[in-house]
């Protein structure tokens, strides 16, 4: 597997469409854990767990629902292995006029667009979530 972030986002999207409460067995990395942490802090998911199965780290994600509908309505991958998207701090996009979150990989770790602007650091735009 080359692109763990796309795999992670696709599994989340598929599980949400199937109305699952939890998705398990997603291959993990530090960036995937960082994206999960951001999604949890922003209230898109209720929790995530990192487990070690036969020497390989996997992640399990518990979703949040509001009135029977998932809190995450759309996940969009921006930067891909074939086309990386790097932006300075002044060009970090706003997602849905601030209602969504742009997940940015920076030198300070994986952050939301708001936190990246607050500490004045740009980076690679990983995905947009709303």
C-alpha positions in Angstrom: 0.0 0.0 0.0 1.5 3.3 -1.1 -1.0 5.9 0.0 -2.2 5.2 3.6 -4.0 8.5 3.9 -6.2 7.9 0.8 -6.9 4.3 2.1 -7.9 5.8 5.5 -10.2 8.4 4.0 -11.8 5.9 1.6 -12.5 3.4 4.4 -14.0 6.2 6.5 -16.2 7.3 3.6 -17.3 3.8 2.8 -18.1 3.0 6.4 -20.1 6.2 6.8 -22.1 5.5 3.7 -22.9 2.0 5.1 -23.9 3.7 8.4 -21.4 1.7 10.5 -20.7 2.7 14.1 -17.0 1.7 13.9 -14.4 0.8 11.3 -11.5 -1.4 12.3 -8.3 -2.7 10.8 -7.1 0.4 9.0 -3.3 0.4 8.5 -1.8 3.1 10.6 1.0 5.6 10.4 2.0 8.8 12.3 0.2 11.0 9.7 -3.0 8.8 9.8 -2.9 9.0 13.6 -2.5 12.8 13.3 -5.5 13.1 11.0 -7.5 11.0 13.4 -6.5 13.2 16.3 -7.6 16.3 14.3 -10.9 14.8 13.4 -11.5 13.9 17.1 -10.6 17.3 18.3 -12.9 18.9 15.8 -15.8 16.6 16.8 -16.1 14.7 13.5 -15.4 11.3 15.2 -16.0 10.3 18.7 -12.9 8.3 19.3 -10.0 6.3 17.7 -7.8 3.5 19.0 -4.4 2.4 17.8 -3.7 -1.4 18.2 -0.8 -3.6 17.4 -1.8 -6.8 15.6 1.1 -9.2 14.8 3.6 -6.3 14.8 1.6 -4.1 12.5 -0.2 -1.0 13.8 -3.8 -0.6 12.9 -6.4 2.0 13.8 -10.1 1.7 14.7 -12.4 4.7 14.4 -15.8 5.3 16.2 -18.1 7.6 14.3 -20.4 10.3 15.6 -24.0 10.6 14.4 -26.5 13.5 15.0 -30.1 12.6 14.6 -29.3 9.5 12.6 -27.0 11.3 10.2 -23.2 11.1 10.3 -21.4 14.3 11.4 -19.0 13.9 8.5 -20.9 14.6 5.3 -18.0 14.8 3.0 -14.3 13.9 2.9 -12.1 15.1 0.1 -8.4 14.2 -0.5 -6.5 17.2 -1.8 -2.8 16.3 -1.9 -2.0 13.0 -3.6 1.3 11.1 -4.1 1.3 12.1 -7.8 0.4 15.7 -7.1 1.4 17.2 -3.8 -0.3 20.5 -2.8 1.8 22.8 -0.6 0.6 26.2 0.5 2.1 29.1 2.5 0.0 30.2 5.5 -1.7 33.0 3.7 -3.1 30.6 1.0 -4.5 27.9 3.3 -8.1 27.7 2.1 -11.3 28.1 4.2 -13.6 25.1 3.9 -17.3 25.9 3.7 -16.8 29.4 5.0 -15.2 28.1 8.2 -17.7 25.3 8.9 -15.4 22.6 7.6 -11.8 21.7 8.4 -8.8 21.7 6.1 -6.2 19.2 7.5 -2.7 20.4 7.0 0.6 18.6 7.5 3.1 21.1 8.8 6.5 21.1 10.4 4.7 21.4 13.7 2.6 18.2 13.1 -0.8 17.6 11.5 -3.0 20.6 12.3 -6.3 22.1 11.3 -6.3 25.2 9.1 -7.2 27.4 12.0 -4.3 26.2 14.2 -1.9 26.5 11.3 -2.9 30.1 10.7 -2.7 30.8 14.4 0.9 29.6 14.7 1.7 31.1 11.2 2.9 27.9 9.5 2.0 26.5 6.1 2.4 23.0 4.7 0.8 20.2 2.7 -3.0 20.2 2.5 -4.0 16.6 3.2 -7.7 16.7 3.0 -10.9 18.7 3.5 -13.7 17.5 5.8 -17.2 18.9 6.3 
